[in-house]
Amino acid sequence: MTMNLEQRIQQLEHLEAIRQLKHRYLNSCDLKDIEAVRQCFAEGEILIDYGVIGTFSHRDSFIRVFEQMACHAHVIDLHHGTNPEIEVNGDQASGRWALYFFTIDGRTGASQQLGGFYQDRYRLIEGQWFIVETKFLPHSVKHMPAPVEQQQELFE
């Protein structure tokens, strides 16, 4: 089925709104903006499956774990979501994003790199897109202890 100009513009607007939603989520995680992270997810029952971090059926249960793990001054997180593949079908959409994640423990200098993919589903609710399902599928993890020089400084 061929779309007319108005439908094509609407499709582009939906795609951009979903891109902005995912960017807002990733940036809000890095900024530790708890309320902004919460607002990226729909209210009610959803699915957040982050593997070893946990599986959550409501946004507030995820937010509690996010606060415990990431919302500390010494935790420096850098989420880089790239290569989005988004398909919109009415008020539903799906997306796949590549993620490069880097975190540093500012106290010790230890760091971790993580690579993988988000598989997301989105829903348009009252004119706004929300995440209703997200699953992270890691393909690489690298833990890096603090540099030896820095470890020695910690014990002197």
N, C-alpha and C positions, 0 to 999 in steps of 0.2 A: 504494500500500500504506500503510495506516494504522499508525503506530507506537504501541505501548503505552507506558505511563508510564515503565517502566524503560528502554526504547529511547530515548525522548525525553530523559530525564535523561542517558543515556550520550552522546547526540548533543551536548547542551549542554556536557557535560564535555570532549568532544573539541574542540569549537569554542573553548572557553575555553583549553584547553591549547595550541592552535595560536596563538591571539592572544598568549598569554604567551610562547611561543617567539619569535615575531616581535618582540615588545617587548624581550625579553631580548637578541636579536641587535642591534637598533638601539641600545639603551642600552649594550651591551658595546662596540660600535664607538665610541661617543662617549667612553666611559670608558677606551678603549684596553686593555680586558681581553682579551688575546689568547686565553687558554685558554677563557674563556666564549664568545668568538666561535667558536672551533674546535668546541666542544661543541654548537653549534646545528646543525651539519651532520652528516649520516650519515657513517660510515666507509666507505671503499671508493670506488668510482666514482660520482661525482655530476656535476652540471652547474651551474656558476656562470658566467653570461654577463653581464658588466658593461661590455659595449661597448668603449670606448676604453681602459678600465682593463685588460681582458683577459677571456679565457675560460679556465676552469679545470675540470679533470676530477677533482681531488682537493682536499679541504679544505686540506691542508697547502701546496699550491702557491698557493692563494689567500691563506693566512695570511702567507706570505713577502712577497707584494706589499703586503698590508695593513700589515704592520710597516714596510716601507720608506716607504710613502706617508703613513701617518696617525699612527704611534706616535712622535711627537715633541712635546715640551712646547709648542712654538710653534704647533702645529696644533690649532685648536679646531673640532671638528665637532659639528653639531647635526642629528640625523636625526629627522624627525617623520613617522611612518607613520600614515596615517589611512584611514578609509572601507574597512575590510576586507570583502571578499566571499569567503566561505569555503564550500566544498562538501566534505563528508566522504562517502566511499564505502568502508565497511569500514576497512581499514588503510591506505588511500590518501586523500589530500585535495589540493585545489587551492585557491589563493587569489590574489586580486588586491588590492594595496594601493596607495594613492596615497602618494607620498613628496614631502615638502618638505625639502630639505637645504640647510644653510647652513654654510660653512666660512670661518674667519678665519685668516690668517697673523698670529700674534701679534707677529712681528718687524717686519712692514711695515704691517700694517693692511689689506692687500689682502683682498678677500673674494670669494666666489662663491656664487650661489644656483643651485639645481638643482631642477627639478620633473619628475615623471614617475610611472611605475607599475612596481611589481614584479609579475611573473607567477611564482608559486611552485607547487611541488609538494612535498608532505610525505608521509612514511611513518611509520607506527606500528611501532616496533621494540622488542620486549620491554617493552611498556607505556609507551613514551616516544615523542613525536613529534619528528622530525628533518626538516630541510630536505634534500631530495634534488635539487631543481632550483630555481634562481632566475635570472630574467632581468630586467634593468632596462631599461625603455624610456623614455628621456628625452623630454620634450616642450618643455622650456624650460631655457635656461642663460644666466646673466648673470654676467659677470666684472666686478668692480669694483676698480679700482686703489686704492691707498692714497690717502686725502685729501691734497691738495696740501700743506696745512700740515704733515702728518706726514711727507711725502716730504722737505720742506725740512729738517725736524729731523734726519732721517737723515744728511743731507749736511753739516750744520754742525759 
